[in-house]
């Protein structure tokens, strides 16, 4: 949820990830400023909910579901 929204600088970005396999896993959220940059792990965000102030035009955000061994499930 939240991906269809358009955010302005200063707005609170609120995203919710969902998966049927999330019961024994945890979410990792990653951001990057543009397509030519590497993804950076957002360490403070480990649940299905992502919340952050919009500070950059074009910020990309992705959610990755991982198991206890940090293997990607989805």
HTML snippet that shows the backbone in 3Dmol.js (N, CA, C, O; Angstrom):
<script src="https://3Dmol.org/build/3Dmol-min.js"></script>
<div id="view" style="width:600px;height:400px;position:relative"></div>
<script>
const pdb = `
ATOM      1  N   UNK A   1       0.832  -1.177   0.000  1.00  0.00           N
ATOM      2  CA  UNK A   1       0.000   0.000   0.000  1.00  0.00           C
ATOM      3  C   UNK A   1       0.878   1.242   0.000  1.00  0.00           C
ATOM      4  O   UNK A   1       1.989   1.223   0.530  1.00  0.00           O
ATOM      5  N   UNK A   2       0.404   2.270  -0.566  1.00  0.00           N
ATOM      6  CA  UNK A   2       1.116   3.535  -0.550  1.00  0.00           C
ATOM      7  C   UNK A   2       1.849   3.851  -1.836  1.00  0.00           C
ATOM      8  O   UNK A   2       2.202   5.007  -2.069  1.00  0.00           O
ATOM      9  N   UNK A   3       2.089   2.856  -2.682  1.00  0.00           N
ATOM     10  CA  UNK A   3       2.873   3.091  -3.888  1.00  0.00           C
ATOM     11  C   UNK A   3       2.180   3.970  -4.915  1.00  0.00           C
ATOM     12  O   UNK A   3       2.857   4.600  -5.729  1.00  0.00           O
ATOM     13  N   UNK A   4       0.881   4.032  -4.906  1.00  0.00           N
ATOM     14  CA  UNK A   4       0.165   4.830  -5.888  1.00  0.00           C
ATOM     15  C   UNK A   4       0.164   6.317  -5.534  1.00  0.00           C
ATOM     16  O   UNK A   4      -0.243   7.150  -6.345  1.00  0.00           O
ATOM     17  N   UNK A   5       0.608   6.642  -4.354  1.00  0.00           N
ATOM     18  CA  UNK A   5       0.581   8.029  -3.901  1.00  0.00           C
ATOM     19  C   UNK A   5       1.749   8.828  -4.482  1.00  0.00           C
ATOM     20  O   UNK A   5       2.821   8.288  -4.757  1.00  0.00           O
ATOM     21  N   UNK A   6       1.515  10.094  -4.655  1.00  0.00           N
ATOM     22  CA  UNK A   6       2.569  11.027  -5.039  1.00  0.00           C
ATOM     23  C   UNK A   6       2.921  11.833  -3.800  1.00  0.00           C
ATOM     24  O   UNK A   6       2.039  12.384  -3.141  1.00  0.00           O
ATOM     25  N   UNK A   7       4.183  11.902  -3.486  1.00  0.00           N
ATOM     26  CA  UNK A   7       4.623  12.587  -2.278  1.00  0.00           C
ATOM     27  C   UNK A   7       5.368  13.869  -2.637  1.00  0.00           C
ATOM     28  O   UNK A   7       6.100  13.914  -3.625  1.00  0.00           O
ATOM     29  N   UNK A   8       5.182  14.882  -1.848  1.00  0.00           N
ATOM     30  CA  UNK A   8       5.910  16.144  -1.983  1.00  0.00           C
ATOM     31  C   UNK A   8       6.957  16.216  -0.883  1.00  0.00           C
ATOM     32  O   UNK A   8       6.794  15.592   0.166  1.00  0.00           O
ATOM     33  N   UNK A   9       8.024  16.963  -1.107  1.00  0.00           N
ATOM     34  CA  UNK A   9       9.050  17.148  -0.087  1.00  0.00           C
ATOM     35  C   UNK A   9       8.400  17.621   1.209  1.00  0.00           C
ATOM     36  O   UNK A   9       7.620  18.573   1.219  1.00  0.00           O
ATOM     37  N   UNK A  10       8.733  16.943   2.290  1.00  0.00           N
ATOM     38  CA  UNK A  10       8.156  17.257   3.593  1.00  0.00           C
ATOM     39  C   UNK A  10       6.992  16.358   3.969  1.00  0.00           C
ATOM     40  O   UNK A  10       6.629  16.279   5.143  1.00  0.00           O
ATOM     41  N   UNK A  11       6.388  15.663   2.972  1.00  0.00           N
ATOM     42  CA  UNK A  11       5.303  14.727   3.272  1.00  0.00           C
ATOM     43  C   UNK A  11       5.861  13.497   3.975  1.00  0.00           C
ATOM     44  O   UNK A  11       7.038  13.167   3.826  1.00  0.00           O
ATOM     45  N   UNK A  12       5.021  12.830   4.730  1.00  0.00           N
ATOM     46  CA  UNK A  12       5.400  11.562   5.358  1.00  0.00           C
ATOM     47  C   UNK A  12       5.071  10.431   4.380  1.00  0.00           C
ATOM     48  O   UNK A  12       3.917  10.253   3.990  1.00  0.00           O
ATOM     49  N   UNK A  13       6.097   9.672   3.992  1.00  0.00           N
ATOM     50  CA  UNK A  13       5.911   8.515   3.118  1.00  0.00           C
ATOM     51  C   UNK A  13       5.553   7.341   4.013  1.00  0.00           C
ATOM     52  O   UNK A  13       6.287   7.017   4.946  1.00  0.00           O
ATOM     53  N   UNK A  14       4.421   6.701   3.727  1.00  0.00           N
ATOM     54  CA  UNK A  14       4.004   5.538   4.504  1.00  0.00           C
ATOM     55  C   UNK A  14       3.649   4.420   3.544  1.00  0.00           C
ATOM     56  O   UNK A  14       2.695   4.528   2.774  1.00  0.00           O
ATOM     57  N   UNK A  15       4.426   3.341   3.595  1.00  0.00           N
ATOM     58  CA  UNK A  15       4.229   2.187   2.730  1.00  0.00           C
ATOM     59  C   UNK A  15       3.996   0.953   3.588  1.00  0.00           C
ATOM     60  O   UNK A  15       4.510   0.858   4.702  1.00  0.00           O
ATOM     61  N   UNK A  16       3.223   0.012   3.067  1.00  0.00           N
ATOM     62  CA  UNK A  16       2.977  -1.250   3.760  1.00  0.00           C
ATOM     63  C   UNK A  16       3.203  -2.381   2.770  1.00  0.00           C
ATOM     64  O   UNK A  16       2.580  -2.412   1.708  1.00  0.00           O
ATOM     65  N   UNK A  17       4.089  -3.310   3.110  1.00  0.00           N
ATOM     66  CA  UNK A  17       4.352  -4.489   2.287  1.00  0.00           C
ATOM     67  C   UNK A  17       3.496  -5.639   2.807  1.00  0.00           C
ATOM     68  O   UNK A  17       3.162  -5.692   3.991  1.00  0.00           O
ATOM     69  N   UNK A  18       3.148  -6.550   1.919  1.00  0.00           N
ATOM     70  CA  UNK A  18       2.380  -7.715   2.358  1.00  0.00           C
ATOM     71  C   UNK A  18       2.805  -8.948   1.575  1.00  0.00           C
ATOM     72  O   UNK A  18       3.236  -8.866   0.425  1.00  0.00           O
ATOM     73  N   UNK A  19       2.669 -10.093   2.236  1.00  0.00           N
ATOM     74  CA  UNK A  19       3.026 -11.363   1.623  1.00  0.00           C
ATOM     75  C   UNK A  19       2.378 -12.484   2.413  1.00  0.00           C
ATOM     76  O   UNK A  19       2.229 -12.392   3.632  1.00  0.00           O
ATOM     77  N   UNK A  20       1.998 -13.532   1.722  1.00  0.00           N
ATOM     78  CA  UNK A  20       1.430 -14.695   2.411  1.00  0.00           C
ATOM     79  C   UNK A  20       2.507 -15.521   3.093  1.00  0.00           C
ATOM     80  O   UNK A  20       2.186 -16.347   3.947  1.00  0.00           O
ATOM     81  N   UNK A  21       3.784 -15.325   2.744  1.00  0.00           N
ATOM     82  CA  UNK A  21       4.870 -16.105   3.341  1.00  0.00           C
ATOM     83  C   UNK A  21       5.599 -15.344   4.442  1.00  0.00           C
ATOM     84  O   UNK A  21       6.654 -15.783   4.899  1.00  0.00           O
ATOM     85  N   UNK A  22       5.058 -14.224   4.868  1.00  0.00           N
ATOM     86  CA  UNK A  22       5.752 -13.347   5.816  1.00  0.00           C
ATOM     87  C   UNK A  22       5.724 -13.823   7.258  1.00  0.00           C
ATOM     88  O   UNK A  22       6.346 -13.192   8.113  1.00  0.00           O
ATOM     89  N   UNK A  23       5.032 -14.904   7.559  1.00  0.00           N
ATOM     90  CA  UNK A  23       4.872 -15.334   8.946  1.00  0.00           C
ATOM     91  C   UNK A  23       6.189 -15.575   9.676  1.00  0.00           C
ATOM     92  O   UNK A  23       6.352 -15.112  10.804  1.00  0.00           O
ATOM     93  N   UNK A  24       7.124 -16.282   9.066  1.00  0.00           N
ATOM     94  CA  UNK A  24       8.401 -16.584   9.711  1.00  0.00           C
ATOM     95  C   UNK A  24       9.552 -15.827   9.068  1.00  0.00           C
ATOM     96  O   UNK A  24      10.655 -16.358   8.944  1.00  0.00           O
ATOM     97  N   UNK A  25       9.301 -14.600   8.664  1.00  0.00           N
ATOM     98  CA  UNK A  25      10.318 -13.822   7.971  1.00  0.00           C
ATOM     99  C   UNK A  25      10.280 -12.375   8.443  1.00  0.00           C
ATOM    100  O   UNK A  25       9.423 -11.981   9.234  1.00  0.00           O
ATOM    101  N   UNK A  26      11.220 -11.605   7.943  1.00  0.00           N
ATOM    102  CA  UNK A  26      11.228 -10.178   8.280  1.00  0.00           C
ATOM    103  C   UNK A  26      11.443  -9.370   7.015  1.00  0.00           C
ATOM    104  O   UNK A  26      12.025  -9.843   6.038  1.00  0.00           O
ATOM    105  N   UNK A  27      10.960  -8.143   7.059  1.00  0.00           N
ATOM    106  CA  UNK A  27      11.102  -7.247   5.923  1.00  0.00           C
ATOM    107  C   UNK A  27      12.377  -6.437   6.038  1.00  0.00           C
ATOM    108  O   UNK A  27      12.765  -6.012   7.126  1.00  0.00           O
ATOM    109  N   UNK A  28      13.018  -6.230   4.911  1.00  0.00           N
ATOM    110  CA  UNK A  28      14.132  -5.290   4.802  1.00  0.00           C
ATOM    111  C   UNK A  28      13.711  -4.240   3.784  1.00  0.00           C
ATOM    112  O   UNK A  28      13.209  -4.563   2.707  1.00  0.00           O
ATOM    113  N   UNK A  29      13.922  -2.993   4.137  1.00  0.00           N
ATOM    114  CA  UNK A  29      13.610  -1.891   3.231  1.00  0.00           C
ATOM    115  C   UNK A  29      14.920  -1.308   2.714  1.00  0.00           C
ATOM    116  O   UNK A  29      15.890  -1.156   3.457  1.00  0.00           O
ATOM    117  N   UNK A  30      14.925  -0.987   1.431  1.00  0.00           N
ATOM    118  CA  UNK A  30      16.102  -0.445   0.772  1.00  0.00           C
ATOM    119  C   UNK A  30      15.705   0.820   0.012  1.00  0.00           C
ATOM    120  O   UNK A  30      14.583   0.928  -0.483  1.00  0.00           O
ATOM    121  N   UNK A  31      16.629   1.769  -0.077  1.00  0.00           N
ATOM    122  CA  UNK A  31      16.388   2.995  -0.835  1.00  0.00           C
ATOM    123  C   UNK A  31      17.576   3.283  -1.745  1.00  0.00           C
ATOM    124  O   UNK A  31      18.689   2.805  -1.522  1.00  0.00           O
ATOM    125  N   UNK A  32      17.306   4.073  -2.770  1.00  0.00           N
ATOM    126  CA  UNK A  32      18.365   4.627  -3.617  1.00  0.00           C
ATOM    127  C   UNK A  32      17.841   5.898  -4.264  1.00  0.00           C
ATOM    128  O   UNK A  32      16.637   6.071  -4.453  1.00  0.00           O
ATOM    129  N   UNK A  33      18.764   6.772  -4.594  1.00  0.00           N
ATOM    130  CA  UNK A  33      18.410   8.080  -5.147  1.00  0.00           C
ATOM    131  C   UNK A  33      18.105   8.029  -6.637  1.00  0.00           C
ATOM    132  O   UNK A  33      17.346   8.857  -7.140  1.00  0.00           O
ATOM    133  N   UNK A  34      18.692   7.059  -7.357  1.00  0.00           N
ATOM    134  CA  UNK A  34      18.481   6.962  -8.803  1.00  0.00           C
ATOM    135  C   UNK A  34      18.843   5.557  -9.285  1.00  0.00           C
ATOM    136  O   UNK A  34      19.422   4.768  -8.538  1.00  0.00           O
ATOM    137  N   UNK A  35      18.499   5.250 -10.540  1.00  0.00           N
ATOM    138  CA  UNK A  35      18.744   3.921 -11.110  1.00  0.00           C
ATOM    139  C   UNK A  35      20.222   3.544 -11.162  1.00  0.00           C
ATOM    140  O   UNK A  35      20.547   2.357 -11.131  1.00  0.00           O
ATOM    141  N   UNK A  36      21.123   4.522 -11.241  1.00  0.00           N
ATOM    142  CA  UNK A  36      22.543   4.214 -11.375  1.00  0.00           C
ATOM    143  C   UNK A  36      23.250   4.053 -10.024  1.00  0.00           C
ATOM    144  O   UNK A  36      24.471   3.898  -9.988  1.00  0.00           O
ATOM    145  N   UNK A  37      22.515   4.086  -8.930  1.00  0.00           N
ATOM    146  CA  UNK A  37      23.106   3.891  -7.604  1.00  0.00           C
ATOM    147  C   UNK A  37      22.744   2.510  -7.057  1.00  0.00           C
ATOM    148  O   UNK A  37      21.776   1.887  -7.492  1.00  0.00           O
ATOM    149  N   UNK A  38      23.537   2.050  -6.100  1.00  0.00           N
ATOM    150  CA  UNK A  38      23.263   0.787  -5.419  1.00  0.00           C
ATOM    151  C   UNK A  38      22.160   0.994  -4.388  1.00  0.00           C
ATOM    152  O   UNK A  38      21.971   2.105  -3.892  1.00  0.00           O
ATOM    153  N   UNK A  39      21.438  -0.065  -4.068  1.00  0.00           N
ATOM    154  CA  UNK A  39      20.425  -0.016  -3.018  1.00  0.00           C
ATOM    155  C   UNK A  39      21.114   0.036  -1.659  1.00  0.00           C
ATOM    156  O   UNK A  39      22.116  -0.645  -1.444  1.00  0.00           O
ATOM    157  N   UNK A  40      20.580   0.843  -0.741  1.00  0.00           N
ATOM    158  CA  UNK A  40      21.096   0.942   0.630  1.00  0.00           C
ATOM    159  C   UNK A  40      20.044   0.427   1.598  1.00  0.00           C
ATOM    160  O   UNK A  40      18.877   0.812   1.522  1.00  0.00           O
ATOM    161  N   UNK A  41      20.457  -0.435   2.500  1.00  0.00           N
ATOM    162  CA  UNK A  41      19.555  -0.985   3.516  1.00  0.00           C
ATOM    163  C   UNK A  41      19.169   0.106   4.508  1.00  0.00           C
ATOM    164  O   UNK A  41      20.030   0.846   4.983  1.00  0.00           O
ATOM    165  N   UNK A  42      17.889   0.208   4.821  1.00  0.00           N
ATOM    166  CA  UNK A  42      17.397   1.136   5.838  1.00  0.00           C
ATOM    167  C   UNK A  42      17.276   0.315   7.121  1.00  0.00           C
ATOM    168  O   UNK A  42      16.278  -0.377   7.320  1.00  0.00           O
ATOM    169  N   UNK A  43      18.271   0.386   7.981  1.00  0.00           N
ATOM    170  CA  UNK A  43      18.361  -0.524   9.124  1.00  0.00           C
ATOM    171  C   UNK A  43      17.270  -0.337  10.163  1.00  0.00           C
ATOM    172  O   UNK A  43      16.945  -1.288  10.874  1.00  0.00           O
ATOM    173  N   UNK A  44      16.700   0.838  10.278  1.00  0.00           N
ATOM    174  CA  UNK A  44      15.686   1.090  11.303  1.00  0.00           C
ATOM    175  C   UNK A  44      14.302   0.587  10.895  1.00  0.00           C
ATOM    176  O   UNK A  44      13.373   0.631  11.702  1.00  0.00           O
ATOM    177  N   UNK A  45      14.149   0.116   9.673  1.00  0.00           N
ATOM    178  CA  UNK A  45      12.847  -0.339   9.167  1.00  0.00           C
ATOM    179  C   UNK A  45      12.891  -1.849   8.975  1.00  0.00           C
ATOM    180  O   UNK A  45      13.481  -2.325   8.004  1.00  0.00           O
ATOM    181  N   UNK A  46      12.275  -2.620   9.887  1.00  0.00           N
ATOM    182  CA  UNK A  46      12.346  -4.083   9.804  1.00  0.00           C
ATOM    183  C   UNK A  46      10.980  -4.758   9.865  1.00  0.00           C
ATOM    184  O   UNK A  46      10.902  -5.983   9.958  1.00  0.00           O
ATOM    185  N   UNK A  47       9.916  -3.986   9.814  1.00  0.00           N
ATOM    186  CA  UNK A  47       8.574  -4.563   9.801  1.00  0.00           C
ATOM    187  C   UNK A  47       7.944  -4.330   8.437  1.00  0.00           C
ATOM    188  O   UNK A  47       8.591  -3.799   7.535  1.00  0.00           O
ATOM    189  N   UNK A  48       6.707  -4.719   8.283  1.00  0.00           N
ATOM    190  CA  UNK A  48       6.023  -4.528   7.000  1.00  0.00           C
ATOM    191  C   UNK A  48       5.695  -3.067   6.726  1.00  0.00           C
ATOM    192  O   UNK A  48       5.274  -2.727   5.620  1.00  0.00           O
ATOM    193  N   UNK A  49       5.878  -2.208   7.708  1.00  0.00           N
ATOM    194  CA  UNK A  49       5.569  -0.776   7.556  1.00  0.00           C
ATOM    195  C   UNK A  49       6.847   0.052   7.396  1.00  0.00           C
ATOM    196  O   UNK A  49       7.808  -0.100   8.150  1.00  0.00           O
ATOM    197  N   UNK A  50       6.827   0.925   6.398  1.00  0.00           N
ATOM    198  CA  UNK A  50       7.928   1.853   6.145  1.00  0.00           C
ATOM    199  C   UNK A  50       7.381   3.259   6.316  1.00  0.00           C
ATOM    200  O   UNK A  50       6.329   3.591   5.770  1.00  0.00           O
ATOM    201  N   UNK A  51       8.086   4.077   7.067  1.00  0.00           N
ATOM    202  CA  UNK A  51       7.654   5.459   7.278  1.00  0.00           C
ATOM    203  C   UNK A  51       8.885   6.347   7.302  1.00  0.00           C
ATOM    204  O   UNK A  51       9.872   6.061   7.980  1.00  0.00           O
ATOM    205  N   UNK A  52       8.799   7.453   6.529  1.00  0.00           N
ATOM    206  CA  UNK A  52       9.934   8.360   6.435  1.00  0.00           C
ATOM    207  C   UNK A  52       9.480   9.665   5.780  1.00  0.00           C
ATOM    208  O   UNK A  52       8.559   9.664   4.964  1.00  0.00           O
ATOM    209  N   UNK A  53      10.112  10.752   6.130  1.00  0.00           N
ATOM    210  CA  UNK A  53       9.798  12.028   5.498  1.00  0.00           C
ATOM    211  C   UNK A  53      10.382  12.054   4.087  1.00  0.00           C
ATOM    212  O   UNK A  53      11.525  11.648   3.874  1.00  0.00           O
ATOM    213  N   UNK A  54       9.600  12.530   3.136  1.00  0.00           N
ATOM    214  CA  UNK A  54      10.068  12.675   1.766  1.00  0.00           C
ATOM    215  C   UNK A  54      11.025  13.868   1.700  1.00  0.00           C
ATOM    216  O   UNK A  54      10.623  15.012   1.913  1.00  0.00           O
ATOM    217  N   UNK A  55      12.286  13.586   1.405  1.00  0.00           N
ATOM    218  CA  UNK A  55      13.289  14.654   1.365  1.00  0.00           C
ATOM    219  C   UNK A  55      13.956  14.784   0.002  1.00  0.00           C
ATOM    220  O   UNK A  55      14.744  15.705  -0.210  1.00  0.00           O
ATOM    221  N   UNK A  56      13.653  13.876  -0.927  1.00  0.00           N
ATOM    222  CA  UNK A  56      14.343  13.846  -2.213  1.00  0.00           C
ATOM    223  C   UNK A  56      13.369  13.508  -3.327  1.00  0.00           C
ATOM    224  O   UNK A  56      12.612  12.545  -3.208  1.00  0.00           O
ATOM    225  N   UNK A  57      13.371  14.264  -4.389  1.00  0.00           N
ATOM    226  CA  UNK A  57      12.547  13.975  -5.554  1.00  0.00           C
ATOM    227  C   UNK A  57      13.130  12.767  -6.273  1.00  0.00           C
ATOM    228  O   UNK A  57      14.309  12.770  -6.626  1.00  0.00           O
ATOM    229  N   UNK A  58      12.332  11.745  -6.494  1.00  0.00           N
ATOM    230  CA  UNK A  58      12.778  10.568  -7.229  1.00  0.00           C
ATOM    231  C   UNK A  58      13.336   9.453  -6.378  1.00  0.00           C
ATOM    232  O   UNK A  58      13.848   8.478  -6.928  1.00  0.00           O
ATOM    233  N   UNK A  59      13.263   9.547  -5.059  1.00  0.00           N
ATOM    234  CA  UNK A  59      13.758   8.477  -4.184  1.00  0.00           C
ATOM    235  C   UNK A  59      13.038   7.170  -4.505  1.00  0.00           C
ATOM    236  O   UNK A  59      11.814   7.146  -4.629  1.00  0.00           O
ATOM    237  N   UNK A  60      13.792   6.094  -4.640  1.00  0.00           N
ATOM    238  CA  UNK A  60      13.237   4.774  -4.912  1.00  0.00           C
ATOM    239  C   UNK A  60      13.289   3.950  -3.634  1.00  0.00           C
ATOM    240  O   UNK A  60      14.262   4.013  -2.883  1.00  0.00           O
ATOM    241  N   UNK A  61      12.241   3.181  -3.395  1.00  0.00           N
ATOM    242  CA  UNK A  61      12.131   2.372  -2.178  1.00  0.00           C
ATOM    243  C   UNK A  61      11.684   0.978  -2.574  1.00  0.00           C
ATOM    244  O   UNK A  61      10.791   0.827  -3.408  1.00  0.00           O
ATOM    245  N   UNK A  62      12.296  -0.047  -1.984  1.00  0.00           N
ATOM    246  CA  UNK A  62      11.826  -1.408  -2.227  1.00  0.00           C
ATOM    247  C   UNK A  62      11.814  -2.185  -0.916  1.00  0.00           C
ATOM    248  O   UNK A  62      12.590  -1.906  -0.002  1.00  0.00           O
ATOM    249  N   UNK A  63      10.923  -3.162  -0.843  1.00  0.00           N
ATOM    250  CA  UNK A  63      10.816  -4.046   0.309  1.00  0.00           C
ATOM    251  C   UNK A  63      11.265  -5.436  -0.123  1.00  0.00           C
ATOM    252  O   UNK A  63      10.905  -5.906  -1.202  1.00  0.00           O
ATOM    253  N   UNK A  64      12.056  -6.092   0.728  1.00  0.00           N
ATOM    254  CA  UNK A  64      12.545  -7.430   0.453  1.00  0.00           C
ATOM    255  C   UNK A  64      12.220  -8.289   1.662  1.00  0.00           C
ATOM    256  O   UNK A  64      12.535  -7.913   2.791  1.00  0.00           O
ATOM    257  N   UNK A  65      11.594  -9.435   1.442  1.00  0.00           N
ATOM    258  CA  UNK A  65      11.266 -10.362   2.515  1.00  0.00           C
ATOM    259  C   UNK A  65      12.388 -11.382   2.634  1.00  0.00           C
ATOM    260  O   UNK A  65      12.748 -12.027   1.648  1.00  0.00           O
ATOM    261  N   UNK A  66      12.949 -11.535   3.844  1.00  0.00           N
ATOM    262  CA  UNK A  66      14.066 -12.457   4.056  1.00  0.00           C
ATOM    263  C   UNK A  66      13.761 -13.388   5.229  1.00  0.00           C
ATOM    264  O   UNK A  66      12.955 -13.062   6.101  1.00  0.00           O
ATOM    265  N   UNK A  67      14.421 -14.560   5.237  1.00  0.00           N
ATOM    266  CA  UNK A  67      14.280 -15.487   6.358  1.00  0.00           C
ATOM    267  C   UNK A  67      15.356 -15.190   7.398  1.00  0.00           C
ATOM    268  O   UNK A  67      16.086 -14.206   7.277  1.00  0.00           O
ATOM    269  N   UNK A  68      15.454 -16.040   8.420  1.00  0.00           N
ATOM    270  CA  UNK A  68      16.418 -15.823   9.501  1.00  0.00           C
ATOM    271  C   UNK A  68      17.869 -15.828   9.025  1.00  0.00           C
ATOM    272  O   UNK A  68      18.731 -15.224   9.663  1.00  0.00           O
ATOM    273  N   UNK A  69      18.146 -16.511   7.901  1.00  0.00           N
ATOM    274  CA  UNK A  69      19.482 -16.550   7.329  1.00  0.00           C
ATOM    275  C   UNK A  69      19.710 -15.431   6.325  1.00  0.00           C
ATOM    276  O   UNK A  69      20.724 -15.412   5.627  1.00  0.00           O
ATOM    277  N   UNK A  70      18.762 -14.494   6.252  1.00  0.00           N
ATOM    278  CA  UNK A  70      18.767 -13.353   5.340  1.00  0.00           C
ATOM    279  C   UNK A  70      18.760 -13.770   3.880  1.00  0.00           C
ATOM    280  O   UNK A  70      19.281 -13.058   3.022  1.00  0.00           O
ATOM    281  N   UNK A  71      18.165 -14.935   3.597  1.00  0.00           N
ATOM    282  CA  UNK A  71      17.944 -15.361   2.214  1.00  0.00           C
ATOM    283  C   UNK A  71      16.654 -14.708   1.740  1.00  0.00           C
ATOM    284  O   UNK A  71      15.657 -14.680   2.461  1.00  0.00           O
ATOM    285  N   UNK A  72      16.684 -14.188   0.534  1.00  0.00           N
ATOM    286  CA  UNK A  72      15.514 -13.496  -0.020  1.00  0.00           C
ATOM    287  C   UNK A  72      14.410 -14.504  -0.333  1.00  0.00           C
ATOM    288  O   UNK A  72      14.626 -15.488  -1.041  1.00  0.00           O
ATOM    289  N   UNK A  73      13.218 -14.233   0.214  1.00  0.00           N
ATOM    290  CA  UNK A  73      12.059 -15.078  -0.044  1.00  0.00           C
ATOM    291  C   UNK A  73      11.189 -14.494  -1.152  1.00  0.00           C
ATOM    292  O   UNK A  73      10.631 -15.236  -1.961  1.00  0.00           O
ATOM    293  N   UNK A  74      11.073 -13.187  -1.192  1.00  0.00           N
ATOM    294  CA  UNK A  74      10.283 -12.505  -2.224  1.00  0.00           C
ATOM    295  C   UNK A  74      10.948 -11.207  -2.576  1.00  0.00           C
ATOM    296  O   UNK A  74      10.451 -10.469  -3.426  1.00  0.00           O
TER     297      UNK A  74
END
`;
const viewer = $3Dmol.createViewer("view");
viewer.addModel(pdb, "pdb");
viewer.setStyle({}, {cartoon: {color: "spectrum"}});
viewer.zoomTo();
viewer.render();
</script>
